[in-house]
Amino acid sequence: MRLTRLSCAIGLAIMAASLVPAAQAQASATSHADTPSTVSASDASPAARHAQHYPITLQHAFGTTVIEEKPQRIATVAWANHEVPLALGVVPVGFPRQAFGDDDDDGMMPWVKARLEELDAGEYTLFDEGDGIDFEAVAASQPDVILAAYSGMSEADYRTLSKIAPVVARPGPRWSSSWRDMIRHDSAGMGMATEGEALIERLEARIAENIADHPEIQGKSIIVISHIDPTNLSRIAFYNDNDARVRFFHELGMVSPPFVSETAVEGRFAGQISAERLDELADVDIVLTYGGQPLIDRLNEHLLTSRLPAIQQDAVVLLENGPMGTAANPTPLSIPWVLDDYVDQLSVAARKGE
């Protein structure tokens, strides 16, 4: 039944698209303080330079996508890809509703909502991805291109979306694209590669300024614990060096413990360590995890974890299911929104461990 509705929706979207003038596409907003200036194509990546003339051919994990002309109606799927057009002043016709980290149940993170207000956004659709990509809703938005450079999409997802519009798919393994990859590939698919490179430069400058202000976190080892069961500490799950959160700590000058880096084989962005090996956490300076004070109390009570220096010194950063916890995975709009507060928390934890 779902495939039947999809076929109908795609057919209607294609038929309706011929009646919708390009002039009705979303317009770029007027520039504001955080909108990047254009850099020359010679300063851009090979993908960006390639994107200056049409048709554009983009390489990705499932082959190539050809975009014949500059897209006017932009749709996005998966996590945070909509932040690329928004950061570049373009309002997508549709993008996913946010579930994790949405503290006011409006389907958007605060930095996305603020940007939409700045751009005086008109109509747009929020796709419900609770059960996966909503292909019918994407088709109904009549996109010229679908951005998904940061995603876990399967090849089957890619083939289905490609029946709707050209797809900017993930360039490598699922969920492995960095925030730079996301900006670079999505902006190239929009025909705004040089603007994307300028956005990257602005964010890099902001990060460098923050690093300079916090030398105390440089060289500190950190582990990002993805899950701890307070009632069973026999195994601790963590993110490894393939994960965007961990890679962002490396950008800030921090390092991963060796046992974390060892699990970062291709296609894996998480690992586990058993209670018998918890002594390997003895050299970890900072622990970052998700939860509240009851979790900290349990770690301090447990025979093994209570002996870890980072736990004894309270060199722990706790993130809850809110904007700060979501922003641990850096995105184009979340970086300037939370960077200062985020690094301040890391700084406090680093000082406790000294």
N, C-alpha and C positions, 0 to 999 in steps of 0.2 A: 504493500500500500504506500509506503514511504517513497519508493522509487517511482511509482506512478505519479504521485504528487510532484516529485522533483522534476520529472519529464515535462509535466504540464507547466510548472513554474518557469522552467528554463525556456520552454517554447514561448510562453507569454512575455517573458522578459526580453527575449530576442526581438519579438514582434513589436513590443512597446518601445524598445530602444531606438527603432527606426523613426519613431514619432517624436522623440525627445531631442530637441536641438542641443548642440553642445553648449550653447549659451546658458542653458539651465543648470549646467554643472556647478559644483561648488567653486566659489571664487577665493582667490588668495586674499588674505587679510592685509590691511595696512601694516607697515612695519612697526615694531615696538622695540623696547630696550633689549629683549632677549632674542630677537630675530637676527640670524647670522647674515653677514654680508657675503657676496659672491667671491669665490677665489678663482684663479685662472685654472683652466683645464690642465695645464702643465703641472700644477701642484697636486692634482687629484690622482687617485689610484687608477690602474688600468681599466677597472670596471667603470669608474666614473668618466674617464676620457671616452670610453666606448659609447657612453650613453648620450653624447652630445648631438648625434645625428640619428635619424630614423632610416630604416627600422633598427631597433635595439635588439641584440641577441644576448640573453643573460644565461650564464651557466649555473646549474644548481644540482642538487643531489639526485634529481630524477631526469636529468638531461639538459635541455635548453628550452627557453621560452623566447619567442619573438614578439615584440611589441611594434606594430606597424606605424603608429602615430602617437603623439603625446596624449596620454590619457587625461580625461577631464573628470570622470566620475571614479573616485578611489574607494574601494572597500578593503577591509582588512579582516583577517581571522587570526585565531590564536592569541598569544600573550603580547600585549603592548605594541604591536606593529602600528596601531593607529597613532601612537605618539610621534612617529616620524613625520607623517603629513601635518599633524597639528603643530609640531615644532617648526615646520617650514611654512606655516601660515595657510594650510589647506585643510578644510573640514571634510572628513570622509563622509560618503553617503551612508555608510554602515560600518560598525565595528562591534566587537564582542562586549557584552555586559560583564562587568567585573564582579566576581563572587568573593574570592579570598581577599581579605584586607579591606573590604568596603565597610566602613564603620557607621554609615548612615543609610545603607540599603537603597541607594539611588543608582547602583550599578556602575559607578565611576569612582576612580581615585580622586582625591582633592586637587592634585595638580592637573588632571585632565579636565575637571570641571572648571577650574580657574582659567585654563587656556581657552576652552570653549567660550567662556564669558568674554575674554579679551578679544576673541575673533568675532564676537557677535554672531555666533553660529545660528544658522537657520535650521532646517529640518535634517534629521539624520535618524538612522535606525540602530537600536542596540540588539545585536544577535544573542540569542540564548544558547550558549555552548555547554550547558550543564550535561548534556548527553552526547557531546561531540559537535562537530561543525553543523550548523543549521543551513544546509545547502539551499533549501527553498527560500529562506529569508535572504541569503546572499544573492540568489538569482533575482529575487524581487527588487533588490536595490539597484539593478541594472548597471553594474560596474563596468568600466573600461579596463580595469586591471584590479587584481586581488593581491594584496601584500601579505606575505607570510614568511619573511626571512628568518624570524625567530619563531620556531614552532616545533611540534612533535608530529607533524602530519605524516600520514602514510602515503605510499605511492597510489593507493586506491583513492584516498582523499584528493590527492593532486589531480588524478585523472578526472574525477567528478567535477572538481572546481574548474578545470581547464575547459569543460564544456560550457561554462558560463562566461569566462573571460580569461585572458592570459594571467598566469599565476607567477608571482615572484616567490619561489619556494625556498626552503632552507638550503644554504650552500653546503652543509656538511651533516654530521650525525644529528639526530633529533635533540632539540633543546640545547645545542652546543654553541649557537651563534653568540658572539659577544655583542655588547651594545654598539660597538663600532660596525660589526658585520650587519647588524640590523639596520642601522642608519645608511650604511654604504649601499647595500643591496636594495632596500626599499626605496631610497631616494632615486637610485638609478632607474628603477622600474617606473617611477613617476616622471622621468625626464628631468629631474632636478638634482643630478649628481653633484654638480659643483656646489650647490647650496647645501647638500648633505655633507660634503667635505668641510665646508665652513662651519657647520654645526658641530662636527667632530672637533675641530680646532678650538672652538669656543668652550666646549665641555672639558677638553684636555687642559686648557688654560685655567679653568675653574678648579679642576682637581689638583693641578700643580700648585696653585696658590694655597689650597687647603693643606697639602702635604708640607709645604714650607712652614706653615703655622703650627704644625704638630710633629716636631722631630721625635717626640717621645714614643711614637708608635713604629718608627722605622726599625726594621729587623725583628720585630716581635713575632713570635710564632702564635698562630691562632688555629683553632679547630671550630668548624661550623657543624654543630651537632643537629642533625635533622630530626631525630626522634630519641627520646629517652622514656622508657616506661618506669615511673617511680616505684612501681611494685615489683619490677623485675629488671635489675641492672646487670643481668648476665651478658647482655650485648648492647652496644651503643652504636647507633647508625649516624653516619656523617656524610657531608658533601665533600667531593674531592676536587682536584685541580681542573677538571673538565667543566665544573659548574660555574655559572656566571657570577654567583655570589663570592666564591673563593677567588676567582680570577680578579675580581674587583679589589679584594684585599691585597693581592699582589701588586696591583696598580698603586695602592696606597703605601707600598713599601714593606708590607708584612709578608710572612712566609708560612708555608704549610709544614707540619711535622713530616718526617720521612715516610711514616706508615700511611699517611693520607695520600701523599704523592704516588706511592707505589700502587694504589688501587686505580689510578687514573688511566686505565687502558682504554682503547678506542671503544666508543659507544657506552661507556659507563661513567656516570657522574656522581656516584655515591658508593659508600663502602660500609663495612661494619668491623668492630673490634670487640673481642670477647673479654670477659672479666679477667681471664688469666693473663691478658696482655695490657691491662690498664696501667701498668707501671710505665708503659711507653708514653703515657700522657704526662709524665712527671716533668718533662721539659717544655710543655705547652705553657705559654705566657698568658694567653687569653682564651676563654671558652665563650663562644656565642651560641645561643640556643633559643628555642621558642618555648614560652611558658611563663609561669608566675612564681611568686615566692614559695608556694608549697613545693615546687620542684627543687628550689635551692635548699629548702629545709631537708628534703629527702637526700639530696646529694651530700649534705653535711652530716647526716646521720648514718649513711651507709659505710660499712667497714672499709671498703676499698676506695670509693670515690672521695671520702672525707680526708684521705691522706694526700690527695693530689694538691700540689702547691697552688694552682690556680683557684681551686675550690676553697682552700684554707684562707687565701688572701682575698677572697671575694672578687677576683679578677674575671668577672662574668658579665656579659652583656645579654640581657633578656629582651627578646622581641616577642610581642604578642600579635594576635591576629588583627592587625590594624595597619594603617598606612606605613608606619616605620618598619614593621615586619615585612610588608610587601616590598618596600623600597630597598631591602637588602639585596634584591635582584635588580641591579641598576638598569634604568631605562632612560630614554632621551629627556623626558620631562621630570622624572623623579630625582635625577642626579642633582640639579640645582635646587630642587625643592627641599631635600632632606640632608644633603651632604654635610652641612655644618653640624647639625644635631647628631648625625650618625657618627661622624669622626670624633665629636666631643665625647660620646659614650665610650668609644674605643680608647680615647685618651685617658679617661678616668680609670678604666680597667687596666691600662698599661701602667699607670702610676701606682696602682695598688700592688702590682706585681714586682715593683722595684725594691 
